[in-house]
């Protein structure tokens, strides 16, 4: 077996911001699009154990087509490669590490859409039951009982 292994992680959380698209120049001189955002991951029992993951979504990945749905506050599940990003903190010069994920696929759990919520105006708090259609108003045909043999 190879010691290189498989670097595949599944992380879920809330998006901290709407994904921002930018152009980057690749090593071969060509241009490519990528989107970046931050995912806040919180453990259910202790909020102090929460952390952030910087997400990078490349244009040719399966996750790119779900980019219009990646809005701030949405709950998503990401699959991809996770890499530590070591740095020195600005207060106290303490060595720390952030996490960066190159996203391969995104599953949408709870998508926030500000436009739909802003346009939604409920007609009434009380529903008039008399206006509902009854699907059984049409002529009901009698159904005969069919004897079933017992084996």
N, C-alpha and C positions, 0 to 999 in steps of 0.2 A: 504494500500500500504506500501511496505517496504521502509525505508529510505536509504537502501544500494544503490539502483539504478543501472543503466547501465552505464558502463564506456567504451563507444565505440566512437572512434574518427577517422576522416578521415583527413589525412594531406598530402599535396603534396609539392614537392620541388625538388631541385637538390642534388644528392649524393655528399658529400664532399670527399669520398674516396671509393675505392672498398671494398666490405664487407670482413672482416677478420674472418675466421673460427677458433674456438678454442674448446678444450675439457674442461669441468668443471665436478667437482665431486658433485653429488647431496647429499642431507641429508641422504638418505638411503644407501649411499656408492657406488651407480652405477655411471657410466660415461654417459655424454650426450654431444652432439655437439651443439654449438650455433654460430651464426654469428653476428658481431657488425659492425656498420658503423654510420655515421652522416648524417643527412638530413638538408640542409639549406632551410629554408622557408622564402620567401620574399614577402611582400605585394606589390601589383602592383603600388600603388601611392607613397609610401614613403619607400625608402630603409632603413631608419633609424629604421623602425619598424620590421626589419628582426630578426629572431632568429634561433637557432639550436635545433634539437631534436636527442638524442642518440637513435638509433634503435637497438633492440635485436630481432633476428629471431631464434627460436628454431627449432631443427631438424625435429620434427614431425608436424610442422605447414604447412599449405597450401603454405605459402610464401617460404618455403625452396626449392621447386622445381624451383623457379625463380631466385635462387641465382646466377647461372652463368651469368645472364643478368644484375646484379647489379654492374655496373662499374662506376667509378668516372665521374661525370658530367651528368649522366643519369637523366632524369626527371621521377619520379615515384609518385604513389599515394598509400599511406599506410593506412591500416585499422587495428586498434588494441586498446590496453589499454594504456592510457597516465597517467603517474604519475609524480608529481613534485619531484625534488631532491634538497633539500635545502643545501646550503654551504655558507661559509664565504669567500669573495673575498680576494685575496692575497694583493691587493693594497687598503688600506683604511679600511680593516676589515668590509666591508659592507655586510650585509646578502643578499644573492641572491638565486635564484632557477633556476635550469636547468630542462629540460623536458626529460623524458625517456619513450620510447614507446616499449611495447612488441607487435611485429607485428604479426597479424593473417593472413593477405593476402596483396599481392602487385599487383597493376595494373601497367603495363609498359606503359609509355607515349612516351618517346623519349629515346631510348637506345643508348648509345655511344659504339662503337666497334672500337677500335684503329686499330686492325689487318685488318679489311675490308677496312678502309679508307686508310691505308698505301699501300695495294696491288692494289687499284683501279687506273688504268691508262686509261683515256679516249682515244679512238682510234683516234678521230678527233673532231675538234670543229664544222665542217660542216657535216651534214648528206647528203649522196647521195640518193636522192629520187628515182632515177632510179632503185636502188637495192631492193626497198621495193616490197613485193608481193601484188598484188591487189586481194582481195578475190572475186571480182565481175568479174574476167576475164573468169570464167567458163560460160557455156551456161546459159543464163537467160531465164526462162520460163515465158510465159505470164500469168498474173493473171487476171481471169475474175472477174468483179464486181458482187457481189451478192446483189440482192435487199433486203433491210431490211424493213419489214412492220412497218408502223407508228401506234402506239397505241393511 
